[in-house]
């Protein structure tokens, strides 16, 4: 088969497509080729979906935390107001500032390095100072 033969076959194919349309061309393709093509396309689609899912699971899962100020205590006061009763603060082992549990800085602390103090005075005794960006301290 040379270039002129390929050119003639291509011309015949295009002429058939123009004259008979897609169904005419599709009827000339062997049934086995159509089935194998469908199987390969399906397998490729599911393989791609599996790779995409695997990459997403490597990224980690989403952790949803409930915000303390959205809850209320047994006596009907909000959790922010109950801080004055419980006095709990959080800090990082690697840092020097302490935060109220619902402050943005407290949410950024790593679970591995987060430590809790029962009160602000205990945190101060351990050398921690209040964070200036945490309102309520």
N, C-alpha and C positions, 0 to 999 in steps of 0.2 A: 504494500500500500504506500503510495507516494502522496505528495502534497496535492496534486491535481485530483486524485481520487477522493481525498478528504474534503476538498472544496466542492466536488460534485455531490457527495453525500450530504454535506451541510446545506447546499442549495435545495436538494430534494426534501430534506427535513423541514426547512423553512417553508417551502412551497406547500408541503403537506399540512403544516401547522396553520398556514394562512387559509388553505382550502377547507380542511376538515375541522379545524379548531383544536382545542385542548383534548377533547374526548377522542378525536381521531388519532392523535399522537399517543395518548395514553393507552388506547387499545392495542397499539403496536408494541408496547413495552411488555416483555414477558412477565407473567404473574409472579414467578419466583423472585425476580428483581424487585418488584414492588413490595413484596412481603419482607425481604431482607432489608430494604431501605427503611421501611416502617419500624422494624425491630431495632435497627441501628440508631435511628433517631430517638426512639423511646428510651433505649439504654443510655444514650448520651445525655438526654434530658434528666433522667433520674441520677446519673452519676454526677452531673453538675449540681443538682439540688443537694446531693449528699455532701459534696465538697463545701458548698455554701453553708450548710447546716453545721458541719464540723468546724469551720472557721468561726462561726458565731459562738459555738460552745466554748471555744478557746478564749474568747473575749471575756467570758465570765457571765454570771447571771446578774440580774437586777435585784437589788435588795430594797424592799419597801419598808421604811421605818414609820412608825406612828409618831406623830409629834406630841410631846407632852402637853403643850398648851391647848390642844384640841380635846383633851380629856378633862374629866372632873374627878375630884376625890369623893370619898364617901360622905363627907360633910357638906358637899355641894360647892366647894370653892374650886377655882381652876387650878391646874397644876403649877402655873407660874406663881400664883399667890401662895401655893403650898410650899414653894421653895423656901420661903422665910421660916416655915415650920420645920422642914426636913433639913435644909441647908446644904444639900449635896452639891458638890462641884466636881468637875472632871478636868484632867490635865494630861499632858503627854510625859512619858518618862524622859524623853529627849528635850523637852522644852522647859520654859520657865514661867509660863502663864497658865492660869486656870480659868475655866469657863463655866457658865451655867449649862446644864445638859442640853438645852434647846438652842443654844447660840450657834451661829454659823461656824465659828471656829471649832466648837466641840464636834460638830458633824464631820469636819475634815480630819479629825484625829484617827489614826489607824487603830484598829481593834487590838493589834498586837502591842501597841505602846500606850494605849489609853489606861489611865488609872483613875480611881474614884476616891474622893475624900468625903467624909461624913459632914464636914462643915468647912467654911472659908478659913476659920482660925487654924484648923489642922493643916490646910494647904499652905497657909502662910508660915506655919512652923517648919514645914518641909522646904521652905525657900521659894515657894511659888508666889507670884504677884498677880493681881487681877488683870485680865485682858481689857484693854481700853475700848475695843470694838464690841464688847458684849454688854448690852444694856441691862441694867438691873443689879449689877455688882456694885 
